[in-house]
């Protein structure tokens, strides 16, 4: 398929600086250089860390998205992922994160509503000093993936953004795919799985990781599509250091009663050593209505 090439430049802004918001609001919230959010393990040498993070486009409880800029940024800084796939990232979120993360991270991705900067992104941020972008693109989860479009019975336009990253020091490459499946369309989710699997197969010669809010529970039919394909496997059930905890809590103090709908999946060129759900925030505040999740990976 004809892929929309993404070439996005960034202005580095120190993460300790005051955060400017596109709406003209100036929020004085410091991003700490030292980790303050518990729940992240020490990343071992020769491992890669991949995160998936639905940052929530609107309010979380009484906190607006502007109120959560510091805690969302802090979660990514403290996690220190090689790459992180975000979901529900509005243009305002993207402009802000580009500033607050810009010292360490660049990103690939486009808005789903126009293929440019309108609508939510399923963007991928990556360590810009460590990796070069070899190739990247975005396709729509629809019958016409090369075009801005709704798919099947979906309520919203949905996309998958992907990037091939090359380690500047070693030349090792890996592919990261990131998506947010529709919350309504049953047929759309089923066909979205097939599109993702087929895309992952295109990179069969290199390690592949897929991050997503799939809007599908762990025991759901679409989850089983991935399992039965044999192409992508859930790191939760591969990593020896793992946990069983909900990823979507909807601001309720649930543990196992919430839904597991966010995933980090890998192909057989990767192995997983750690899978974690980060349930801690700052001062009792929720980061989002989803918990960020991460997996530590090694290349076979």
Secondary structure, 3 states (H helix, E strand, C coil): CCCCCCCCCCCCCCCCCCEECCCCCEECCCCCCCCCCCCCCCCCCCCEEEEEEECCCCCECCECCHHHHHHHHHHHHHHCCCEEEEECECHHHHHHHHHHCCCCEEEECCCCCCCCCCCCECCEEEECCCEEEEEEEEEECCCCCCCCCCCCCCCCCCEEEEEEEEECCCCCEEEEEEEECCCCCHHHHHHHHHHHHHHHHCCCCCEEEEEEECCCCCCCHHHHHHHHHCCCEEHHHCCCECCCCCCECCCCCCCCCCECCEEEEECCCEEEEEEEEECCCECCECCCCECEEEEEEEEC
